């Protein structure tokens, strides 16, 4: 049941992993999350273009449950990586490989 009065408590002390291993583990998780986020945006952009004919920031924000500035920031990042093309007053365009990326993601 409970601990008896006067009985000392002992904590099991676990040793932390090497700092470099710790850093590398977190780096890998962040990189995987970044790739997944990019894929989510590319797939959503592709879906919107197919369904609606265009991918607007307001629609992306609504579907992702985030603010429009968050979407705008991510779209700028994706454009700088060459994943999408931002055309002023026209919206978002996926290069040929971006469409293939979205199709591959849907398939599996």
C-alpha positions in Angstrom: 0.0 0.0 0.0 1.5 3.3 1.1 5.0 4.0 2.4 5.5 3.5 6.1 6.4 6.5 8.3 10.1 6.7 8.8 11.0 4.7 5.7 13.4 6.7 3.5 12.5 7.2 -0.1 15.0 6.4 -2.8 14.9 7.8 -6.2 16.3 5.8 -9.1 18.8 8.0 -10.8 19.1 7.5 -14.5 22.1 8.8 -16.4 21.5 11.2 -19.2 22.7 10.2 -22.7 25.7 11.9 -24.2 25.0 15.6 -25.1 25.8 15.0 -28.8 23.4 12.1 -28.9 20.7 14.1 -27.3 21.2 17.0 -29.7 21.2 14.7 -32.7 18.0 13.0 -31.5 16.2 16.3 -31.2 17.6 17.5 -34.6 16.3 14.3 -36.3 12.8 14.8 -34.7 12.7 18.5 -35.9 13.8 17.5 -39.4 11.1 14.8 -39.6 8.5 17.3 -38.4 9.7 19.9 -40.9 9.4 17.4 -43.8 6.0 16.3 -42.6 4.8 19.9 -42.4 6.1 20.6 -45.9 4.3 17.5 -47.3 1.1 18.6 -45.5 1.1 22.0 -47.2 2.0 20.5 -50.6 -0.8 18.0 -50.4 -3.3 20.6 -49.2 -2.3 23.0 -52.0 -2.7 20.2 -54.6 -6.1 19.3 -53.1 -7.3 22.9 -53.2 -6.1 23.4 -56.8 -7.9 20.2 -57.9 -11.2 20.9 -56.0 -11.5 24.7 -56.2 -9.1 25.7 -59.0 -6.8 27.7 -56.8 -5.0 27.6 -53.4 -5.7 30.7 -51.4 -4.1 31.5 -48.1 -7.5 32.0 -46.4 -8.6 28.5 -47.5 -5.3 27.0 -46.3 -5.5 28.7 -43.0 -9.1 27.6 -42.4 -8.3 24.0 -43.3 -5.2 23.8 -41.2 -6.7 25.7 -38.3 -4.0 28.3 -38.2 -3.9 32.1 -38.9 -3.3 33.6 -42.3 0.1 35.1 -41.3 1.2 31.6 -40.3 0.3 30.3 -43.7 2.0 33.3 -45.4 5.2 32.7 -43.5 5.2 29.0 -44.4 4.5 29.7 -48.1 7.4 32.1 -48.2 9.6 29.4 -46.7 8.3 26.8 -49.2 8.9 29.2 -52.1 12.5 29.8 -50.9 13.0 26.1 -50.9 11.6 25.8 -54.5 8.8 23.6 -53.4 6.1 26.0 -54.6 5.9 29.2 -56.7 4.2 32.3 -55.4 2.7 34.4 -58.1 1.6 37.9 -57.0 -2.2 38.3 -57.3 -2.5 34.7 -58.7 -1.7 32.5 -55.7 0.3 29.4 -55.3 1.5 27.1 -58.1 3.1 23.7 -57.6 6.0 22.8 -59.9 5.6 19.5 -61.7 7.6 17.7 -59.0 5.4 19.3 -56.3 2.3 17.7 -57.8 4.1 14.3 -58.0 5.1 14.8 -54.3 1.4 15.3 -53.3 0.3 12.3 -55.4 2.9 10.1 -53.9 1.9 11.2 -50.4 -1.8 10.4 -51.1 -0.9 6.9 -52.4 0.9 5.9 -49.4 
